[in-house]
């Protein structure tokens, strides 16, 4: 520690001392009657006290400069994944390797600050040679090192791995942040072994019941030329198909399409399995499981109109991209042969119309309980419209038409309207709406209101009514094609109008879930190394969520073993963390009680077995070499890993650093100064009192 003095500081201290001497002179110039040594002693006390007090006033802060030494930090990171222990080259002595790595740690710890980690699907401290990690993620390792040792004196990173990293991507892009050489120890075997594997499976996550879909299976084989592999597909344990795959080379790859028909609803498990060959290095990569959600047939949507209109094309275009809808457009009297009950949603475009088209179809509408979206325009027969449904009436309407611009209702929350879309919608051209007062016979959810000229009104333009679970939508005005042209004029890449139409239809078509007790897994398929999360919500008769009662859950695996859990409360709902579960199919039953009513909910999910570590059996020493070269490090074989210590000691860049630490401290924090001042003043007072000066 040192103090910094400059010319100003020295002159100020001299000035304080001179002022102190001046005060001493004034105080003791007329005390010649005192014994001379006592007189000089008291004057000195007074001078020192005054000088110290003035020094505190002029120098409230003192600068302290210190120097700290930091040894180089040497980091050893050991790959603890399954692939390292699964494939080992000829002549590899595992016990010797583990002993040498621990010996290297001890040798380096004597001279450097040493940190040890093992990594796979997670990063933890210390050595672990069990090699049970389900994944290899070197990027996560270097991200953690970057976080923990940023701006520290990292001398080197020693990483023992086979270079097979199946999560996180290549670590080459994250190495330079540490600014330290990476010394790699090349584990595993680079010589191809006899192996057959399912490398990848391409498939849709969602298919429709009774539809055929194709699974593309990528098959790879090594050192197996001339063999015949059998590829089988199983659905929940039952074999569906089998194909023979001739292996035409020692480094062979092909894609095999398998066409399957979806026969069951719900989440289905399909297993792709290659028959094993003799003397394969691993049979665990011969099998891969996929999970596909099979849903019911697409929802049928009918667009019904009296005759052609450009608006129909706009609506059809907005909905055609959604594969969940089976869309049909029918005009005029052709509607009379249709049964409204056959559709999940009806879009009545200006029906009933003044020409009384499709009279029989309109008559059938009285008996259906299907969601309907009414588009009211110039051709709509308003009186028949009022009679067809009882939720909305347009009163005082004649034959007149008015232009109505859209304005977005900011309080609308039935579905989201993006803030960026609000300005676009309010710049749309007007729709042509019939004169008359729009009356709602119930609670309406208004998305758009009408603006007549520059006057904003509360008259709804696009709105929804929910009558005991039956939803209806209303658009008062025709001319959606104008809105489409407005978008084209503005050159928008994403259609706001298409989004608005899609959300309108989606809200109307989706059936409300009126269950008061719902229990759902966070997702249908969990990986073997992640926690299984299950959510639950309980509603009272007013459909307000509450979590007062306990909710229990019984979980059953494929073998019939039962696990019992109790949900935790979070906010107004429930959540269960069941932890990591073994691979397999699980079903659950949850139960609770509210008052005298008991509720139950069932469900299922899969835990997927992870085989990523068995997918690649050939070590990637080239990647390890590139990591070393990129950082001015070096690649070593396990037999030579003890040489790393010598190379680190020879590296002039790995050295102890001295850091300058500059601090400013307040003198007021030095209590001893105040004790000294009080003692000096007390001493002076004592001798003055003793000699009759006070």
C-alpha positions as CSV (number, residue, x, y, z in Angstrom):
1,X,0.0,0.0,0.0
2,X,1.3,3.4,-0.8
3,X,0.1,7.1,-0.6
4,X,0.5,9.5,-3.4
5,X,2.0,12.9,-2.6
6,X,2.5,15.8,-5.0
7,X,3.7,19.4,-4.8
8,X,0.2,20.7,-3.9
9,X,-0.1,18.1,-1.1
10,X,3.3,18.9,0.4
11,X,2.6,22.7,0.3
12,X,-0.8,22.2,1.9
13,X,0.7,20.2,4.7
14,X,3.4,22.8,5.3
15,X,0.7,25.4,5.4
16,X,-1.3,23.5,7.9
17,X,1.8,23.1,10.1
18,X,2.6,26.9,9.9
19,X,-1.0,27.8,10.9
20,X,-0.7,25.3,13.8
21,X,2.6,27.1,14.8
22,X,0.8,30.4,14.5
23,X,-2.0,29.3,16.8
24,X,0.6,27.9,19.3
25,X,2.5,31.2,19.2
26,X,-0.6,33.2,19.9
27,X,-1.7,30.9,22.7
28,X,1.7,30.8,24.5
29,X,3.5,34.0,23.7
30,X,2.6,35.6,27.0
31,X,3.3,32.6,29.2
32,X,6.9,33.3,30.1
33,X,6.2,32.5,33.7
34,X,5.9,28.8,32.7
35,X,8.9,26.5,32.9
36,X,10.5,26.7,29.4
37,X,10.4,23.0,28.6
38,X,6.7,22.8,29.6
39,X,6.0,25.9,27.6
40,X,7.5,24.4,24.5
41,X,5.8,21.1,25.1
42,X,2.3,22.7,25.4
43,X,3.0,24.9,22.3
44,X,3.9,21.8,20.3
45,X,0.7,20.0,21.4
46,X,-1.3,22.9,20.2
47,X,0.5,23.2,16.9
48,X,0.1,19.5,16.2
49,X,-3.6,19.4,17.0
50,X,-4.4,22.5,14.9
51,X,-2.3,21.0,12.0
52,X,-4.1,17.7,12.2
53,X,-7.6,19.3,12.3
54,X,-6.7,21.5,9.3
55,X,-5.3,18.4,7.5
56,X,-8.7,16.6,7.9
57,X,-10.5,19.6,6.4
58,X,-8.2,19.9,3.4
59,X,-7.7,16.2,2.8
60,X,-11.0,14.4,3.5
61,X,-9.8,11.5,1.2
62,X,-6.6,9.6,1.0
63,X,-5.6,7.6,-2.0
64,X,-4.3,4.1,-1.3
65,X,-2.6,2.1,-4.0
66,X,-2.1,-1.6,-3.6
67,X,-0.9,-4.5,-5.8
68,X,-2.5,-7.9,-6.0
69,X,-1.0,-11.0,-7.6
70,X,-3.2,-13.5,-9.4
71,X,-1.9,-16.9,-10.3
72,X,-2.9,-18.4,-13.7
73,X,-6.1,-20.4,-13.6
74,X,-5.8,-23.8,-15.2
75,X,-9.1,-25.5,-16.0
76,X,-9.5,-29.2,-16.6
77,X,-12.8,-30.2,-18.3
78,X,-13.5,-33.9,-18.6
79,X,-16.2,-35.3,-21.0
80,X,-18.5,-37.5,-18.9
81,X,-20.9,-38.6,-21.7
82,X,-21.9,-42.1,-22.7
83,X,-20.0,-42.0,-26.0
84,X,-16.6,-41.7,-24.2
85,X,-17.1,-44.8,-22.2
86,X,-19.0,-46.7,-25.0
87,X,-16.3,-46.8,-27.7
88,X,-12.6,-47.2,-26.8
89,X,-9.7,-47.8,-29.2
90,X,-7.5,-50.8,-29.1
91,X,-4.7,-50.5,-26.5
92,X,-6.5,-47.8,-24.5
93,X,-5.9,-48.3,-20.7
94,X,-8.9,-46.7,-19.0
95,X,-7.5,-47.0,-15.5
96,X,-4.2,-45.5,-16.5
97,X,-5.9,-42.6,-18.3
98,X,-8.0,-41.8,-15.2
99,X,-4.9,-42.0,-12.9
100,X,-2.8,-39.8,-15.2
101,X,-5.5,-37.2,-15.4
102,X,-5.7,-37.0,-11.6
103,X,-2.0,-36.9,-11.4
104,X,-1.9,-34.0,-13.9
105,X,-4.4,-32.2,-11.7
106,X,-2.2,-32.6,-8.6
107,X,0.9,-31.5,-10.4
108,X,-0.7,-28.4,-11.8
109,X,-2.4,-27.5,-8.5
110,X,1.0,-27.1,-6.8
111,X,1.9,-24.1,-9.0
112,X,-1.4,-22.8,-10.4
113,X,-4.9,-22.1,-9.3
114,X,-6.7,-25.2,-10.6
115,X,-10.4,-25.7,-11.4
116,X,-11.9,-29.1,-12.5
117,X,-15.2,-29.7,-14.3
118,X,-17.0,-32.6,-15.9
119,X,-19.5,-32.0,-18.6
120,X,-22.2,-33.9,-20.7
121,X,-25.8,-32.6,-20.8
122,X,-24.8,-30.4,-17.8
123,X,-21.7,-28.9,-16.4
124,X,-20.6,-29.8,-12.8
125,X,-17.4,-29.4,-10.8
126,X,-14.9,-32.2,-10.1
127,X,-14.1,-35.4,-11.9
128,X,-16.7,-38.1,-12.8
129,X,-15.5,-41.1,-14.8
130,X,-18.8,-43.0,-14.8
131,X,-19.7,-41.7,-18.3
132,X,-23.4,-41.7,-17.8
133,X,-24.2,-38.3,-19.5
134,X,-27.0,-38.6,-22.0
135,X,-25.7,-35.8,-24.2
136,X,-22.4,-33.9,-25.0
137,X,-22.6,-30.1,-25.0
138,X,-19.2,-28.4,-25.1
139,X,-20.8,-25.1,-25.9
140,X,-22.5,-25.1,-22.5
141,X,-19.2,-25.8,-20.9
142,X,-17.4,-22.8,-22.6
143,X,-20.4,-20.5,-21.9
144,X,-20.2,-21.3,-18.2
145,X,-16.4,-20.8,-18.2
146,X,-16.9,-17.5,-19.9
147,X,-19.5,-16.4,-17.3
148,X,-17.4,-17.5,-14.3
149,X,-13.9,-16.4,-15.4
150,X,-14.6,-13.3,-17.5
151,X,-11.7,-10.9,-17.0
152,X,-9.8,-13.4,-14.9
153,X,-6.3,-14.7,-15.5
154,X,-7.2,-17.9,-17.3
155,X,-3.9,-19.6,-18.3
156,X,-5.2,-22.6,-20.1
157,X,-8.1,-25.0,-20.6
158,X,-7.4,-28.7,-20.7
159,X,-10.3,-30.7,-22.3
160,X,-10.5,-34.5,-22.5
161,X,-13.2,-35.5,-25.0
162,X,-13.9,-37.6,-28.1
163,X,-15.1,-34.6,-30.0
164,X,-18.6,-35.9,-30.4
165,X,-20.9,-33.0,-29.5
166,X,-24.5,-33.6,-30.2
167,X,-26.0,-30.5,-28.5
168,X,-25.2,-26.8,-28.6
169,X,-23.4,-26.9,-32.0
170,X,-19.7,-26.5,-32.5
171,X,-17.7,-24.9,-29.6
172,X,-15.3,-23.3,-32.0
173,X,-17.3,-20.0,-32.0
174,X,-17.1,-19.7,-28.2
175,X,-13.4,-20.4,-27.5
176,X,-11.9,-17.0,-28.1
177,X,-13.9,-15.3,-25.4
178,X,-11.6,-16.9,-22.7
179,X,-8.5,-15.8,-24.5
180,X,-6.6,-18.9,-23.3
181,X,-5.0,-21.8,-25.1
182,X,-7.1,-25.0,-25.2
183,X,-5.1,-28.3,-24.8
184,X,-7.2,-31.2,-26.0
185,X,-6.9,-34.9,-25.0
186,X,-8.3,-37.0,-27.8
187,X,-10.4,-39.9,-26.5
188,X,-12.5,-42.4,-28.5
189,X,-11.6,-44.1,-31.7
190,X,-11.5,-42.6,-35.2
191,X,-11.4,-46.0,-37.0
192,X,-14.9,-46.9,-38.3
193,X,-16.4,-50.0,-36.7
194,X,-19.1,-52.3,-38.1
195,X,-22.3,-50.4,-37.3
196,X,-25.8,-49.9,-38.6
197,X,-27.9,-47.0,-37.4
198,X,-31.1,-44.9,-37.9
199,X,-29.4,-41.6,-38.4
200,X,-32.5,-39.4,-38.6
201,X,-36.3,-39.5,-39.1
202,X,-38.2,-36.8,-40.9
203,X,-41.9,-36.7,-40.2
204,X,-44.9,-34.4,-39.5
205,X,-45.7,-33.8,-35.9
206,X,-49.5,-33.6,-36.6
207,X,-51.5,-35.8,-39.0
208,X,-55.2,-36.3,-39.5
209,X,-57.2,-39.5,-38.7
210,X,-57.5,-42.0,-41.5
211,X,-55.0,-40.1,-43.6
212,X,-51.8,-41.6,-45.0
213,X,-48.5,-39.9,-44.1
214,X,-44.9,-40.6,-45.0
215,X,-42.0,-41.1,-42.6
216,X,-38.5,-40.7,-44.2
217,X,-35.9,-42.8,-42.4
218,X,-32.2,-42.0,-43.0
219,X,-30.3,-45.2,-42.7
220,X,-26.5,-45.3,-42.4
221,X,-24.1,-48.3,-42.3
222,X,-20.3,-48.6,-41.8
223,X,-18.1,-51.6,-42.7
224,X,-21.1,-53.6,-43.7
225,X,-21.0,-53.8,-47.5
226,X,-23.1,-56.6,-49.0
227,X,-25.3,-57.0,-46.0
228,X,-29.1,-56.8,-46.0
229,X,-30.7,-54.8,-43.3
230,X,-34.4,-55.0,-42.4
231,X,-36.2,-51.8,-41.5
232,X,-39.4,-52.3,-39.5
233,X,-42.0,-49.8,-38.3
234,X,-44.0,-50.5,-35.1
235,X,-47.0,-48.6,-33.9
236,X,-47.3,-48.9,-30.1
237,X,-45.6,-52.3,-30.3
238,X,-47.5,-53.7,-33.3
239,X,-45.5,-54.1,-36.5
240,X,-46.9,-52.2,-39.5
241,X,-44.3,-52.5,-42.2
242,X,-41.0,-54.0,-43.1
243,X,-38.5,-53.1,-45.9
244,X,-35.2,-54.7,-46.9
245,X,-32.3,-52.2,-47.3
246,X,-29.3,-53.6,-49.3
247,X,-26.0,-52.0,-48.1
248,X,-24.0,-51.1,-51.1
249,X,-20.8,-49.8,-49.5
250,X,-18.7,-49.6,-46.4
251,X,-19.7,-46.0,-45.9
252,X,-23.4,-46.2,-46.9
253,X,-26.3,-43.9,-46.5
254,X,-29.8,-43.9,-47.9
255,X,-33.3,-42.5,-47.2
256,X,-36.1,-45.0,-46.9
257,X,-39.7,-43.7,-47.2
258,X,-42.4,-45.5,-45.1
259,X,-46.1,-44.7,-45.8
260,X,-48.4,-45.3,-42.8
261,X,-52.1,-44.7,-42.2
262,X,-53.2,-42.9,-39.1
263,X,-55.9,-45.2,-37.5
264,X,-56.0,-44.0,-33.9
265,X,-56.6,-40.6,-32.3
266,X,-54.2,-39.1,-29.9
267,X,-50.5,-39.2,-29.4
268,X,-49.1,-42.3,-31.1
269,X,-45.6,-43.8,-30.7
270,X,-43.9,-45.2,-33.8
271,X,-40.7,-47.2,-33.5
272,X,-38.2,-47.4,-36.4
273,X,-36.0,-50.5,-36.0
274,X,-33.1,-51.9,-38.0
275,X,-32.4,-55.6,-37.6
276,X,-28.9,-55.8,-35.9
277,X,-25.9,-57.2,-37.8
278,X,-23.3,-59.6,-36.4
279,X,-20.5,-57.9,-34.4
280,X,-22.0,-54.4,-34.5
281,X,-20.2,-51.9,-32.3
282,X,-23.6,-50.8,-31.0
283,X,-27.2,-51.9,-31.4
284,X,-28.7,-49.0,-29.4
285,X,-28.5,-46.7,-32.4
286,X,-30.5,-49.2,-34.5
287,X,-33.8,-48.0,-33.0
288,X,-35.4,-44.6,-32.9
289,X,-38.8,-43.6,-31.6
290,X,-41.0,-40.7,-32.9
291,X,-44.3,-39.4,-31.5
292,X,-47.1,-38.1,-33.8
293,X,-50.3,-36.4,-32.8
294,X,-53.3,-37.8,-34.7
295,X,-56.3,-35.4,-34.6
296,X,-59.8,-35.8,-36.0
297,X,-60.6,-34.9,-39.5
298,X,-60.3,-31.3,-40.5
299,X,-63.1,-29.0,-39.4
300,X,-65.5,-28.3,-42.2
301,X,-66.2,-24.6,-42.9
302,X,-68.9,-23.5,-45.3
303,X,-68.8,-20.1,-47.0
304,X,-72.4,-19.5,-48.2
305,X,-73.4,-16.6,-50.4
306,X,-76.2,-15.6,-52.7
307,X,-73.8,-15.0,-55.6
308,X,-70.2,-14.2,-56.6
309,X,-68.4,-11.4,-54.8
310,X,-64.7,-10.4,-54.5
311,X,-65.0,-10.6,-50.7
312,X,-65.5,-14.4,-51.0
313,X,-62.1,-14.7,-52.6
314,X,-60.5,-12.6,-49.8
315,X,-62.0,-14.9,-47.0
316,X,-61.1,-18.1,-48.9
317,X,-57.5,-16.9,-49.4
318,X,-57.1,-16.1,-45.7
319,X,-58.4,-19.5,-44.6
320,X,-56.9,-21.7,-47.3
321,X,-53.4,-21.7,-45.7
322,X,-54.8,-23.4,-42.6
323,X,-54.8,-27.1,-43.1
324,X,-57.1,-27.6,-40.2
325,X,-60.0,-26.3,-42.3
326,X,-61.9,-28.2,-45.0
327,X,-63.1,-25.2,-46.8
328,X,-66.1,-25.1,-49.2
329,X,-67.7,-22.2,-51.1
330,X,-71.3,-22.7,-52.3
331,X,-73.5,-20.1,-54.0
332,X,-77.2,-19.4,-54.5
333,X,-79.7,-22.2,-54.7
334,X,-77.0,-24.9,-54.6
335,X,-77.1,-24.3,-50.9
336,X,-80.5,-25.8,-50.6
337,X,-79.1,-29.4,-51.0
338,X,-76.7,-28.9,-48.1
339,X,-77.3,-29.8,-44.4
340,X,-75.9,-27.1,-42.1
341,X,-75.4,-29.8,-39.5
342,X,-72.5,-31.2,-41.5
343,X,-70.3,-28.2,-40.9
344,X,-68.4,-26.9,-37.9
345,X,-68.7,-23.3,-38.9
346,X,-71.0,-21.4,-41.3
347,X,-70.0,-18.1,-42.9
348,X,-73.2,-16.4,-44.2
349,X,-72.1,-13.8,-46.7
350,X,-75.0,-11.3,-47.1
351,X,-77.5,-14.0,-46.4
352,X,-80.5,-14.0,-46.1
353,X,-80.5,-11.7,-49.2
354,X,-83.2,-9.5,-50.7
355,X,-83.5,-11.9,-53.7
356,X,-84.5,-14.7,-51.4
357,X,-81.9,-17.1,-52.7
358,X,-81.3,-20.4,-50.9
359,X,-84.6,-20.1,-49.0
360,X,-84.6,-23.8,-48.0
361,X,-81.1,-23.6,-46.7
362,X,-81.9,-20.5,-44.7
363,X,-85.0,-22.3,-43.3
364,X,-82.8,-25.1,-42.0
365,X,-80.7,-22.6,-40.1
366,X,-83.4,-22.3,-37.5
367,X,-82.7,-25.8,-36.2
368,X,-78.9,-25.8,-36.2
369,X,-76.6,-25.1,-33.2
370,X,-73.5,-24.4,-35.3
371,X,-71.3,-21.3,-34.9
372,X,-72.1,-18.7,-37.6
373,X,-70.3,-15.7,-38.9
374,X,-72.7,-13.2,-40.4
375,X,-71.4,-10.7,-43.0
376,X,-74.1,-8.0,-43.5
377,X,-74.0,-5.8,-46.6
378,X,-76.1,-4.0,-49.2
379,X,-77.7,-7.3,-50.5
380,X,-78.7,-8.5,-47.0
381,X,-82.5,-8.6,-46.2
382,X,-82.2,-6.9,-42.8
383,X,-85.7,-7.9,-41.7
384,X,-85.1,-11.6,-42.4
385,X,-81.7,-11.3,-40.8
386,X,-83.3,-10.0,-37.6
387,X,-85.8,-12.9,-37.7
388,X,-83.1,-15.5,-38.4
389,X,-81.2,-14.9,-35.2
390,X,-82.2,-13.2,-32.0
391,X,-78.9,-11.8,-30.7
392,X,-78.4,-8.8,-33.0
393,X,-81.0,-6.6,-34.7
394,X,-80.5,-3.7,-37.1
395,X,-83.4,-1.2,-36.5
396,X,-84.6,1.5,-38.9
397,X,-82.7,0.1,-41.9
398,X,-83.9,1.1,-45.3
399,X,-82.3,0.7,-48.6
400,X,-79.6,3.3,-47.9
401,X,-75.9,2.4,-47.6
402,X,-73.2,4.4,-45.8
403,X,-69.4,4.2,-45.7
404,X,-68.0,3.1,-42.4
405,X,-64.3,3.1,-41.6
406,X,-62.8,0.7,-39.0
407,X,-61.4,1.7,-35.6
408,X,-59.9,-0.8,-33.2
409,X,-61.5,-1.2,-29.8
410,X,-58.5,-1.2,-27.4
411,X,-60.5,-2.9,-24.7
412,X,-61.1,-6.0,-26.9
413,X,-59.4,-9.1,-25.4
414,X,-61.2,-12.1,-27.0
415,X,-58.1,-12.5,-29.2
416,X,-55.0,-10.4,-29.7
417,X,-54.7,-7.7,-32.2
418,X,-51.1,-6.7,-32.6
419,X,-50.3,-3.0,-31.8
420,X,-48.5,-2.7,-35.1
421,X,-51.7,-3.9,-36.9
422,X,-53.9,-1.3,-35.3
423,X,-52.6,1.5,-37.4
424,X,-52.8,-0.6,-40.6
425,X,-56.5,-1.5,-39.8
426,X,-57.5,2.1,-39.1
427,X,-56.0,3.2,-42.5
428,X,-58.2,0.7,-44.4
429,X,-60.8,2.0,-46.8
430,X,-64.4,2.0,-45.6
431,X,-66.9,-0.9,-45.8
432,X,-70.4,-0.4,-47.2
433,X,-72.8,-0.9,-44.3
434,X,-76.6,-0.6,-44.2
435,X,-78.2,2.4,-42.4
436,X,-79.7,1.6,-39.1
437,X,-79.0,1.2,-35.4
438,X,-77.2,-2.0,-34.4
439,X,-78.7,-3.5,-31.2
440,X,-77.1,-6.3,-29.2
441,X,-79.5,-8.6,-27.3
442,X,-76.8,-9.8,-24.9
443,X,-73.1,-9.2,-24.1
444,X,-71.0,-8.4,-27.1
445,X,-67.3,-8.5,-27.6
446,X,-66.5,-5.7,-30.0
447,X,-63.2,-5.8,-32.0
448,X,-63.9,-3.0,-34.5
449,X,-66.1,0.1,-34.3
450,X,-67.5,2.2,-37.1
451,X,-66.0,5.6,-37.9
452,X,-68.3,7.7,-40.1
453,X,-66.2,10.3,-41.9
454,X,-64.0,11.8,-39.1
455,X,-66.5,10.9,-36.3
456,X,-65.7,7.9,-34.2
457,X,-68.9,6.1,-33.0
458,X,-69.7,3.3,-30.6
459,X,-71.5,1.4,-33.4
460,X,-69.9,-2.0,-33.7
461,X,-68.5,-3.2,-37.0
462,X,-66.8,-6.5,-36.1
463,X,-68.1,-8.2,-32.9
464,X,-68.9,-11.5,-31.3
465,X,-71.7,-12.8,-29.1
466,X,-71.6,-15.9,-26.9
467,X,-75.0,-17.3,-26.1
468,X,-74.7,-20.2,-23.6
469,X,-71.7,-21.6,-25.5
470,X,-72.9,-21.0,-29.0
471,X,-70.7,-18.3,-30.6
472,X,-71.7,-16.0,-33.3
473,X,-69.7,-13.3,-35.2
474,X,-70.9,-10.3,-37.1
475,X,-69.3,-8.0,-39.7
476,X,-71.5,-5.0,-40.5
477,X,-70.3,-4.0,-43.9
478,X,-69.1,-5.4,-47.2
479,X,-65.9,-4.6,-49.1
480,X,-63.2,-6.7,-47.7
481,X,-61.6,-6.6,-51.1
482,X,-61.0,-2.9,-50.5
483,X,-59.0,-3.7,-47.3
484,X,-57.0,-6.2,-49.4
485,X,-56.1,-3.5,-51.9
486,X,-55.1,-1.2,-49.1
487,X,-52.6,-3.8,-47.9
488,X,-51.3,-4.3,-51.4
489,X,-50.9,-0.5,-51.8
490,X,-48.8,-0.3,-48.6
491,X,-46.7,-3.3,-49.6
492,X,-47.1,-5.2,-46.4
493,X,-45.2,-8.5,-46.2
494,X,-47.6,-10.0,-43.6
495,X,-51.3,-9.6,-44.3
496,X,-53.0,-8.0,-41.3
497,X,-56.4,-8.7,-42.9
498,X,-55.6,-12.5,-43.3
499,X,-54.6,-12.6,-39.7
500,X,-57.8,-10.8,-38.6
501,X,-60.0,-13.2,-40.6
502,X,-58.1,-16.3,-39.4
503,X,-58.4,-15.2,-35.7
504,X,-62.1,-14.5,-36.2
505,X,-62.7,-18.0,-37.7
506,X,-60.5,-19.7,-35.2
507,X,-62.4,-18.1,-32.2
508,X,-65.8,-19.1,-33.7
509,X,-64.7,-22.6,-34.7
510,X,-63.0,-23.6,-31.5
511,X,-65.3,-25.3,-29.0
512,X,-65.2,-23.9,-25.5
513,X,-63.8,-26.3,-22.9
514,X,-66.3,-26.1,-20.0
515,X,-64.5,-28.5,-17.8
516,X,-64.0,-27.2,-14.3
517,X,-61.0,-29.4,-13.6
518,X,-58.2,-29.6,-16.2
519,X,-54.9,-31.4,-15.8
520,X,-52.4,-31.2,-18.7
521,X,-48.7,-32.1,-19.1
522,X,-46.4,-29.2,-20.1
523,X,-45.9,-31.2,-23.4
524,X,-46.8,-34.6,-24.8
525,X,-43.3,-35.9,-25.0
526,X,-40.4,-35.4,-22.5
527,X,-36.8,-36.3,-22.9
528,X,-35.2,-38.8,-20.5
529,X,-33.0,-36.1,-18.9
530,X,-35.6,-33.4,-18.3
531,X,-38.1,-32.9,-15.5
532,X,-41.8,-33.8,-16.1
533,X,-44.0,-30.9,-15.4
534,X,-47.8,-31.2,-15.1
535,X,-50.2,-28.2,-14.8
536,X,-53.7,-28.2,-13.3
537,X,-56.5,-25.6,-12.9
538,X,-59.7,-25.8,-10.9
539,X,-62.7,-23.5,-11.5
540,X,-65.6,-22.7,-9.3
541,X,-69.2,-22.3,-10.6
542,X,-68.4,-18.8,-11.8
543,X,-65.3,-20.1,-13.7
544,X,-62.9,-18.3,-11.4
545,X,-59.7,-20.3,-10.9
546,X,-58.8,-21.2,-7.3
547,X,-56.4,-23.5,-5.6
548,X,-57.7,-23.9,-2.1
549,X,-58.3,-27.8,-2.2
550,X,-55.4,-30.2,-2.5
551,X,-54.9,-31.9,-5.8
552,X,-53.4,-35.4,-5.9
553,X,-52.1,-37.4,-8.9
554,X,-51.4,-41.0,-9.4
555,X,-48.9,-41.8,-12.1
556,X,-48.6,-45.3,-13.7
557,X,-45.8,-46.6,-16.0
558,X,-46.0,-49.4,-18.6
559,X,-45.2,-52.0,-16.0
560,X,-48.1,-50.9,-13.8
561,X,-46.0,-49.4,-11.1
562,X,-47.8,-46.5,-9.3
563,X,-46.3,-43.2,-8.1
564,X,-48.4,-40.8,-5.9
565,X,-47.9,-37.0,-6.0
566,X,-49.4,-33.9,-4.5
567,X,-49.6,-30.7,-6.6
568,X,-47.9,-27.5,-5.4
569,X,-49.9,-24.2,-5.6
570,X,-48.7,-21.4,-7.8
571,X,-50.7,-18.2,-8.2
572,X,-54.3,-19.4,-8.6
573,X,-53.4,-22.7,-10.3
574,X,-51.4,-25.9,-9.5
575,X,-48.1,-27.4,-10.8
576,X,-46.4,-30.7,-10.3
577,X,-42.7,-31.3,-10.9
578,X,-42.4,-35.1,-11.1
579,X,-38.7,-35.0,-11.7
580,X,-36.9,-37.1,-14.3
581,X,-38.6,-40.4,-15.1
582,X,-37.3,-43.5,-17.0
583,X,-38.2,-43.8,-20.6
584,X,-41.6,-45.2,-21.4
585,X,-45.4,-44.5,-21.6
586,X,-47.1,-43.0,-18.6
587,X,-50.8,-42.5,-17.8
588,X,-52.1,-40.4,-14.9
589,X,-55.2,-39.8,-12.9
590,X,-55.7,-36.6,-10.9
591,X,-58.4,-35.9,-8.4
592,X,-59.7,-33.1,-6.1
593,X,-62.9,-32.0,-4.4
594,X,-64.5,-28.6,-4.1
595,X,-67.3,-28.5,-1.6
596,X,-69.4,-31.7,-2.0
597,X,-68.3,-32.2,-5.7
598,X,-65.5,-34.5,-6.7
599,X,-63.5,-34.0,-9.9
600,X,-61.2,-36.3,-11.8
601,X,-59.0,-35.8,-14.9
602,X,-56.9,-38.3,-16.9
603,X,-54.1,-38.0,-19.4
604,X,-51.0,-39.6,-20.8
605,X,-47.5,-38.6,-21.9
606,X,-44.3,-40.3,-23.1
607,X,-40.7,-40.1,-21.8
608,X,-38.4,-40.6,-24.8
609,X,-35.3,-42.7,-24.4
610,X,-32.2,-40.7,-25.5
611,X,-29.9,-42.4,-27.9
612,X,-27.9,-39.4,-29.1
613,X,-24.7,-40.6,-27.5
614,X,-24.9,-43.9,-29.4
615,X,-25.7,-42.3,-32.8
616,X,-22.2,-41.4,-33.6
617,X,-19.4,-43.9,-32.8
618,X,-16.5,-42.4,-34.7
619,X,-14.6,-39.9,-32.6
620,X,-14.0,-36.4,-34.1
621,X,-10.4,-35.7,-33.4
622,X,-10.2,-33.2,-36.2
623,X,-12.6,-30.9,-34.3
624,X,-10.4,-31.3,-31.2
625,X,-7.3,-30.5,-33.3
626,X,-9.0,-27.4,-34.7
627,X,-9.9,-26.2,-31.2
628,X,-6.3,-26.5,-30.1
629,X,-4.8,-24.8,-33.2
630,X,-7.3,-22.0,-33.1
631,X,-6.3,-21.1,-29.5
632,X,-2.5,-21.8,-29.8
633,X,-2.9,-25.0,-27.8
634,X,-2.0,-28.6,-28.7
635,X,-3.7,-32.0,-29.2
636,X,-2.5,-35.0,-27.1
637,X,-3.3,-38.7,-27.0
638,X,-4.3,-40.1,-23.6
639,X,-0.9,-41.8,-23.2
640,X,0.9,-38.5,-23.5
641,X,-1.4,-36.3,-21.4
642,X,1.2,-35.8,-18.6
643,X,3.3,-33.8,-21.1
644,X,0.7,-31.0,-20.8
645,X,2.3,-29.8,-17.6
646,X,5.7,-29.2,-19.3
647,X,4.1,-27.4,-22.2
648,X,2.1,-25.1,-19.9
649,X,5.2,-24.3,-17.9
650,X,7.1,-23.5,-21.1
651,X,4.3,-21.2,-22.3
652,X,5.4,-17.6,-21.6
653,X,1.9,-16.4,-22.0
654,X,0.8,-18.3,-18.9
655,X,2.1,-16.2,-16.0
656,X,1.2,-14.6,-12.8
657,X,-0.4,-11.1,-13.3
658,X,-0.1,-8.1,-11.0
659,X,-3.2,-6.0,-10.7
660,X,-3.1,-2.4,-9.5
661,X,-5.9,-1.6,-7.0
662,X,-6.5,2.1,-6.5
663,X,-8.9,3.1,-3.7
664,X,-9.9,6.4,-2.1
665,X,-10.7,6.2,1.6
666,X,-12.3,8.9,3.8
667,X,-10.1,10.0,6.7
668,X,-13.2,10.3,8.8
669,X,-13.2,6.5,8.9
670,X,-9.8,6.5,10.6
671,X,-11.0,6.5,14.2
672,X,-7.5,6.6,15.6
673,X,-7.1,10.2,14.3
674,X,-10.0,11.4,16.4
675,X,-8.7,9.5,19.4
676,X,-5.2,11.1,19.0
677,X,-6.8,14.6,18.7
678,X,-8.8,14.1,21.9
679,X,-5.7,12.7,23.7
680,X,-3.6,15.7,22.7
681,X,-6.2,18.2,23.7
682,X,-6.8,16.4,27.0
683,X,-3.1,16.3,27.7
684,X,-2.7,20.0,27.0
685,X,-5.8,20.8,29.2
686,X,-4.3,18.7,32.0
687,X,-1.0,20.5,32.1
688,X,-2.6,24.0,31.7
689,X,-5.0,23.1,34.5
690,X,-2.2,21.9,36.7
691,X,-0.2,25.1,36.2
692,X,-3.0,27.4,36.8
693,X,-3.5,28.5,33.2
694,X,-7.3,27.6,33.3
